[in-house]
Amino acid sequence: MKTTLTQPLYSLPYSLHDGYLTKLEADEETLICHFPDGIFSTIAPYEQTAGTKVIFTGVDWDSSFLYVFDGLKNTGAFSGEKWDLKAFLPYLERLEVIDETYGFWQAKWKGLLTKEEEMVECMVEVCYSGEMVYEIEE
């Protein structure tokens, strides 16, 4: 029997948990995610950064989506809407990132989306073949 032990692919220097995404910008192959209140360092002393942009390069728009669920539910049946991520850009009000997962050329963020005056669950999937860059204001 062959046994393979794996570890996480990489340790990120920052966490988006409790970060507020307020604006998305895009061009042909780049997605810029604006976190004006900053994000959090995963290295001691675990400080909050100044305003931050998370930039994805080599974005595959045909494989990048945003799922907006109808409300807040823990379990059971659900409904909602699937958007092409690029088409959703002008509709973003505010997304509080609760959880983030990274894998083979994918980033997935789960969180709470402010939609008009209510909060709903949502999930963002970004498929990219380039880099994920943190650009932090000094």
Buried (B, 14 or more C-beta within 10 A) or exposed (E): EEEEEEEEEEEBEBBBBEBBBBBBEBEEBBBBBBBBBBBBBEEEEEEEBEBBBBBBEEBBBEBBBBBBBEEEEEEEEEEBEEBEBBEBBEEBEBBBBBEBEBEEBBBBBBBBBBBEEEBBBBBBBBBBEEEBEBEBEE
